Amino acid sequence: MDRRKSIQTMILGAGASALAFHGCKTEDKPLDETLTAAENTNYFGRTPDELERIEKLNAEQLFNEHELETIAVLSTVILPPKAPHGGPLEADVPEFIEFIGKDMPDMKNTLLGGLMWMDHKSNTDFNTEFKSATLEQQKQICDQICHHDDDIPLDDQPLEIQFFALMRNLVVTGYYTSKVGIADLGYKGNQPNVWDGVPQEVLDKHGVAYDPEWIAKCIDQSTRNTVATWDDEGNLLT
Amino acid sequence: MATKQLADAGLNVAVVEAGPFFDPADPKTMTQLKWPYDSPRRGAGTDRAFGEWDMSYGDWEVKGEPYTVEPGTTFKWWRSRMLGGRTNHWGRISLRFGPKDFKGKTRDGHGEDWPIGYDDVKPYYDKVDKLIGVFGTNEDLEDDPNGFFLPPPKPRLHELFYTKGAKKSGIPVIPSRMSMLTKRINNDRGICFYCGQCGRSCSVYADFSAGSCLIFPAQKSGGQVKLFVNAMVREVTTDENGKATGVSYISKEDRKEYKLKAKIVVLAASACSSARILLNSKSKQHPNGLGNSSNLIGKYLHDSTGSSGMAFIPDLMNRDVSYNEDGTGGMHVYSPWWGDNKKLDFPRGYHIEVWGGMGQPNYGFGFDQGAFNKLVGLPTGGYGEKLRDEVKSYYGAIVGFGGRGEGLAVKENYCEIDPTTVDDFGIPVLKFNYRWSDVEVRQAKHMQDSFEEITHNMGGIYLNRPGADRNHGLHPPGEIIHEVGTTRMGDDPATSVTNKFNQLHDVDNVFIVDAGVFVSQADKNCTWTILALSWRASDYIIEQLKQQNI
């Protein structure tokens, strides 16, 4: 079993599956199929050196099973799944955090120490580990560390504050850089198209307009396939 | 460009490249149209400084190829080790110099005049426009001359906001001038399909990269071009008369030294790399390096000035995401320099680049959401359902500014050989000595003032303005990646390294066709001038060969 699958299995197998979103999208696409599709894209323009480093990182393990489960639980508290685009688990956020924690070792201690703080806090207050606490209890803990004073540099604030801010960043970025997250955001790009300006209703909504003189100089997309020729003064003839 | 011109003229050309072969169309190396989730790090810049999709093998650090910096000074040296080098990832901002840009000393007493003027280079700018393709508009501006442009793309939404905001302060805004094909220029290259990813190097060759647009066509035109890749040039070899006989290089594959014989050596390794090769080419005839009787090789190194800024524009919140606004890579509009230096406390100027819009999310997207909450009067931080709404409401509401300008070329900023350190190939490395002066800092302050004023005109909030303690955000030298000036041209061999045709004063069969020959940088980017001068130098080489002068 490869690492991606094993992480998913650990998380889902440990009861965190209750936190996964069960909307029509994921039901249409069984998890296994999603994973197979993802495996086929593991070649993404890396140089041999870069690929070697990724393989090396993949062979290492940063978080143990318990920590990954805690990350899975916490990430869904931070960003609950919602129809129709799921949540952090559908976005492989725990796998992403496992990788990035190795890729950027500076965050390693913040992540590991923060997870331990969450359990310690939960054990102290509720006599149970964070991942097994009720959602209400989990929120009580998060509420104490989720609002930091913006006027003090984050690095000068207690570790649990740093940890939560980092986790929130990683969960949000992990979700919105995933297939489901990009669908949730609504980004329409990254595909061949022909740009022909902002739609009129969008211009109207924001109270701006194109200057006709400016637009007259812009590309008439019906001529884009015609080879350009100019007169001696640089006036385009075609 | 020299490869293309010389090969087209029927000469045999050996191209010696320090990195691997690279073709933007190769699916194995291609990053264009990849999604963040194709990578376990979601596009983060751990391996590549501009993010992992950026098409540059190497950035300010290259494995096995160190450089040193004189303590108390700064320089960051970008290298792209691949066929086509940094033209694979550059911004494609393609600006001609204007008449004043070639005559700095005459203009304001600073620096030196070039030995040539705009009229000498204009025919070559025209030819470069037509051969390579650049979109833009003829605006009849004195120092941003007309050219042979393809029509520009229409502005994006945030660019309309920028235009309105800048014009309110009397700052001109015109369509940007970038080398992407909005229209076909021949049947060999594709047309832009608006993915906004020119930094990933275009697989249909719709943007300019030296490999896809010059080397490959040169190979097709006469079959005269032979590529030597993974070959680090150590020195230019010379005979007993001091004339160049070729180059010696270290193969990165076996770390052994090889020699190539040549009638003419043309250096285009980047300003600092070419200086390094010449300084390392010591011989009895050239004891302090080839072509260095002036002792000026490495001197007058200068990068563009740069200061950057960011604004939050409430009127751009809650964007309609129903359409794709990737557009071309980079900006569709920009501001050429507008100031009157008589009223300012610094010489020369800068242009403003603008970015923003609903781009592809990658690593870092959605970070510090709370900081924006504060700007709109919401509690910072938090978590839960609301995060989705916040992320979406701020998507596309950020506009960024890049001021890119002219720093002064001074002898005191230079690179030299550091004999104590070698790279993995045993070649002595460069040591940099570079300090900005007060005039560049004052220029950066003016950039910040402009950005802030434009932001206010856009109804926005200017973010994190850097103060005097941070040199008003002035980027350290080398960060704008426009290294020029190390082998400057001139009429007097005592005060310059090459003549006005890029030919070493000391050795008539060695030419430099990168930005080393620049006397000054202008507030333009250097690529279009490198290409024009390289073409001009190539014509001169062909002519001199015909006359049997070299």
Interface residues (C-beta under 8 A of the other chain):
Chain A: A38 T41 Y43 F44 G45 T47 D49 E50 R53 I54 L57 N58 V77 I78 L79 P80 K82 D92 E95 F96 F99 I100 D103 M104 C142 C146 H147 H148 D150 A165 R168 N169 V172 T173 G174 Y175 Y176 T177 S178 K179 G181 I182 D184 L185 G186 Y187 K188 G189 N190 Q191 P192 N193 V194 W195 D196 G197 V198 P199 E201 V202 L203 K205 H206 G207 V208 A209 Y210 W214 I215 K217 C218 I219 D220 T223 R224 N225 T226 V227 A228 W230 E233 G234 N235 L236
Chain B: K28 T29 M30 T31 L33 K34 W35 P36 Y37 D38 S39 P40 R41 R42 G43 A44 T46 D47 E52 W53 Y57 K63 D126 D129 K130 G133 F135 T137 N138 N146 G147 F148 F149 L150 P151 P152 P153 K154 P155 R156 L157 L160 F161 K164 P175 T182 K183 R184 I185 N186 N187 I191 F193 Y194 C195 G196 Q197 D315 L316 D320 V321 S322 Y323 N324 E325 D326 G327 T328 M358 G359 Q360 P361 N362 Y363 G364 F365 G366 F367 D368 Q369 G370 A371 K374 P379 T380 G381 G382 Y383 G384 E385 L387 R388 V391 K392 Y395
